Amino acid sequence: MSDTRVLFFVNAGPEVGGGHVLRALALAQGLEAHGASCAIVGPAPVTQIVNAFAPDAAVLESIGGSARELLHAAGARPFDAVVFDHFGLAEVDHSAMAQGRPALVVDELADRPLFADMVLDCGPQRRASDYDGLIPTGARLLLGPQYAPVRPEFPAFRQAALGWRGEPVQRILVSLGLTDIDGVTGQVVERLRPRLTTEGIDVVLGAGAPSLAGVTRLARRDTRLAVHVDTPHMARLTAEADLAIGAAGSSTWERCTLGLPSLMLILADNQRPVARAIAEAQAGLVVDPAEPDFPDRFDRALMRLLADANLRRDLAQRSADLCDGMGAARAADAFLALIAAKRR
């Protein structure tokens, strides 16, 4: 399949975060491992994230993010198949932009008609019946965390990371999304600092995050804080942390891959199904910042994680059982097989 050219249409920005782009990069790496070539189209924040995390990837930048602007950005570039990870696009957009080529849609909403030959939805509670009437007859569904697109550097750390889970807490990872919606990272760091003693705190942010300036100032006088901006070392930071405070978005599967005991915050409505499934599987502790007693719930959950090594070990094992980090490879294999079948 070395002659297969795959074009990704992806969204990113302050309101939607950067998870779409990181999933696309993971899937692109899976496809490129089989010799395919990939290019990514999206609004300006997509280019910024790709340049930070995969500077050698091919990106076609557009000024806006509408279907028409994305299609125009692709121009006359030749392609054999398309991947959509953009919740602002639906059936009519997919059809126009695919131009008859095989199409894979990455989704987690099941709330609108999709034009696709294959749909990837890694939600742990997703069922095929959720897509009844929303996808063409015969479209293949890739469902569940086994297909979660996780970048290959995460499973590379898996065995070592799982070996030291439950050790005393020395480092805490705070990773609440590159775009730091509503400055939540700064708020969490401010709440976290007085409740810790000597534990180190690794704070991950994007270059445009609202909390960046404030957290950077704090780090100058609090030696426990280390600030990582658009870091290419996320897998290592996740592997070396003893617990995490993270969003219930696509990074959930990175933490599960490495069995990192986590306190998860729900930062968007589309994160609720994943958060609920994680809580029901007893694979993480979940708190909702929208609830009036959030500060007390956060404090109680944090203190449980800090004090109880057995709880951390249990969360590590249960979360690792949910996702092994090989989803991008599985999805890439399935999509390339579909492309090959359509060529015959």
Residue pairs with C-beta under 8 A, 6 or more apart in sequence:
1 34
1 35
1 36
1 336
1 339
1 340
2 34
2 35
2 36
3 80
4 31
4 35
4 36
4 37
4 80
4 81
4 336
4 339
5 36
5 37
5 38
5 39
5 78
5 79
5 80
5 81
6 28
6 31
6 36
6 37
6 38
6 39
6 79
6 80
6 81
6 82
6 83
7 38
7 39
7 40
7 41
7 74
7 77
7 79
7 81
7 82
7 83
8 24
8 27
8 28
8 38
8 39
8 40
8 41
8 42
8 82
8 83
8 84
8 85
9 41
9 42
9 70
9 74
9 82
9 83
9 84
9 85
9 86
9 89
9 97
10 20
10 21
10 24
10 40
10 41
10 42
10 46
10 84
10 85
10 86
11 20
11 42
11 43
11 46
11 65
11 85
11 86
11 87
11 88
12 18
12 20
12 21
12 42
12 43
12 45
12 46
12 48
12 49
12 179
13 43
13 45
13 65
13 179
14 45
14 179
14 181
14 208
15 179
15 181
16 87
16 179
17 177
17 178
17 179
17 181
17 249
17 268
18 45
18 49
18 177
18 178
18 179
18 206
19 177
19 249
19 250
19 251
20 85
20 86
20 106
20 250
21 40
21 42
21 45
21 46
21 49
21 50
21 53
21 85
22 49
22 53
22 151
22 250
22 251
23 85
23 106
23 149
23 250
24 40
24 83
24 85
24 106
24 149
25 40
25 50
25 53
25 54
25 57
25 151
26 149
26 150
26 151
26 152
26 327
26 328
27 83
27 106
27 149
27 328
27 331
27 332
28 38
28 40
28 54
28 57
29 151
29 152
29 328
30 149
30 152
30 328
30 329
30 331
30 332
30 333
31 38
31 332
31 335
31 336
32 38
33 329
33 332
34 332
34 333
34 336
36 332
36 336
37 58
38 57
38 58
39 57
39 58
39 59
39 60
39 77
39 79
40 46
40 50
40 57
40 58
40 59
40 60
41 59
41 60
41 61
41 62
41 70
41 73
41 74
42 59
42 61
42 62
42 65
42 70
42 86
43 61
43 62
43 63
43 64
43 65
43 69
44 61
44 62
44 63
45 179
45 208
46 59
46 61
47 59
47 61
48 207
48 208
49 178
49 206
49 230
50 57
50 59
51 59
52 206
52 207
52 230
52 232
53 230
53 232
60 73
60 74
60 75
60 77
61 73
62 69
62 70
62 72
62 73
63 69
65 86
65 88
66 88
67 88
67 89
67 93
67 96
67 97
70 86
70 89
70 97
71 96
71 97
74 97
79 101
80 101
80 102
80 339
81 101
81 102
81 103
81 104
81 335
81 339
82 94
82 97
82 98
82 101
82 102
82 103
82 104
83 103
83 104
83 105
83 106
83 335
84 94
84 97
84 103
84 104
84 105
84 106
84 116
85 105
85 106
87 107
87 109
87 270
89 97
90 112
90 113
90 114
91 112
91 113
91 114
91 115
92 115
94 103
94 105
94 114
94 115
94 116
95 115
98 115
102 117
102 118
102 335
102 338
102 339
102 342
103 115
103 116
103 117
103 118
104 116
104 117
104 118
104 119
104 120
104 331
104 335
104 338
105 114
105 115
105 116
105 118
105 119
105 120
106 119
106 120
106 121
106 149
107 114
107 119
107 120
107 121
108 121
108 122
108 123
108 126
108 270
108 273
108 274
109 270
110 121
110 126
110 130
110 131
110 134
112 134
113 133
113 134
113 135
114 131
114 134
114 135
114 139
115 136
116 135
116 136
116 139
117 136
117 139
117 140
117 338
117 342
118 139
118 140
118 141
118 142
118 334
118 335
118 338
119 131
119 135
119 139
119 140
119 141
119 142
120 142
120 147
120 149
120 331
121 130
121 131
121 141
121 142
121 143
122 142
122 143
122 144
122 145
122 146
122 147
122 148
122 149
122 253
122 327
123 143
123 144
123 273
123 274
123 277
124 144
124 145
124 273
124 274
124 277
124 278
124 281
124 322
125 273
125 276
125 277
126 143
126 144
126 273
127 143
128 141
128 143
131 141
135 141
140 334
140 338
142 330
142 331
142 334
145 253
145 256
145 322
145 323
145 327
146 323
146 324
146 326
146 327
146 330
147 327
147 330
147 331
148 250
148 253
148 323
148 325
148 327
148 328
149 250
149 327
149 328
149 331
150 253
150 254
150 257
150 323
150 325
150 326
150 327
150 328
151 235
151 254
151 328
152 325
152 328
152 329
153 234
153 235
153 236
154 235
154 238
154 254
154 257
154 258
154 325
155 257
155 324
155 325
155 326
156 235
157 235
157 236
157 238
157 239
157 258
158 257
158 258
158 259
158 320
158 324
158 325
160 239
161 238
161 239
161 258
161 259
161 260
162 258
162 259
162 316
162 320
165 259
165 260
165 261
165 312
165 313
165 316
165 317
166 309
166 310
166 312
166 313
166 316
167 242
167 309
168 242
168 309
169 199
169 242
169 243
169 305
169 306
169 312
170 199
170 200
170 242
171 199
171 200
171 201
171 202
171 240
171 241
171 242
172 192
172 196
172 199
172 200
172 201
172 202
172 241
172 242
172 243
172 244
172 245
173 202
173 204
173 237
173 238
173 241
173 243
173 244
173 245
173 246
173 260
174 185
174 188
174 189
174 192
174 201
174 202
174 203
174 204
174 244
174 245
174 246
175 203
175 204
175 234
175 237
175 238
175 244
175 245
175 246
175 247
175 251
176 184
176 185
176 188
176 245
176 246
176 247
176 265
176 267
177 184
177 185
177 206
177 247
177 249
177 251
177 267
178 204
178 205
178 206
178 209
178 230
179 206
179 208
179 209
180 186
180 205
180 206
180 209
180 210
180 211
180 212
181 267
181 268
182 210
183 209
183 210
183 211
183 214
184 211
184 265
184 267
184 289
185 203
185 205
185 209
185 211
185 215
186 210
186 211
186 214
186 215
187 211
188 245
188 265
188 298
189 201
189 203
189 211
189 215
189 218
189 225
190 218
191 295
191 298
191 299
192 201
192 245
192 302
193 201
193 218
193 222
193 224
193 225
195 299
195 302
195 303
196 224
196 306
198 224
199 224
199 306
200 224
200 225
200 226
201 224
201 225
201 226
202 226
202 228
202 237
202 241
203 215
203 219
203 225
203 226
203 227
203 228
204 228
204 231
204 234
204 237
205 211
205 212
205 215
205 227
205 228
205 229
206 212
206 229
206 230
207 229
207 230
212 227
212 229
215 225
215 227
216 227
218 225
219 225
219 226
219 227
228 237
231 237
234 254
235 254
235 258
238 244
238 254
238 255
238 258
238 260
239 258
239 260
241 260
242 261
242 312
243 260
243 261
243 262
243 263
243 305
243 306
243 312
244 255
244 260
244 261
244 262
244 263
245 262
245 263
245 264
245 265
245 302
246 252
246 255
246 262
246 263
246 264
246 265
247 264
247 265
247 266
247 267
247 271
248 264
248 265
248 266
248 267
248 271
248 272
248 274
248 275
248 278
248 286
249 267
249 268
249 271
249 274
252 262
252 264
252 274
252 278
252 284
253 323
253 325
253 327
254 325
255 262
255 284
255 319
256 283
256 319
256 320
256 322
256 323
257 320
257 323
257 324
257 325
258 320
258 325
259 316
259 317
259 319
259 320
260 316
260 319
261 284
261 305
261 311
261 312
261 315
261 316
261 319
262 284
262 285
262 315
262 319
263 284
263 285
263 286
263 287
263 298
263 301
263 302
263 305
264 275
264 278
264 284
264 285
264 286
264 287
265 286
265 287
265 288
265 289
266 272
266 275
266 286
266 287
266 288
266 289
266 290
267 289
275 286
275 288
276 286
278 284
278 286
278 319
278 322
279 285
279 286
281 318
281 322
282 314
282 315
282 318
283 315
283 318
283 319
283 321
283 322
284 315
284 319
285 301
285 304
285 305
285 315
287 294
287 297
287 298
287 301
288 294
288 297
291 297
304 311
305 311
305 312
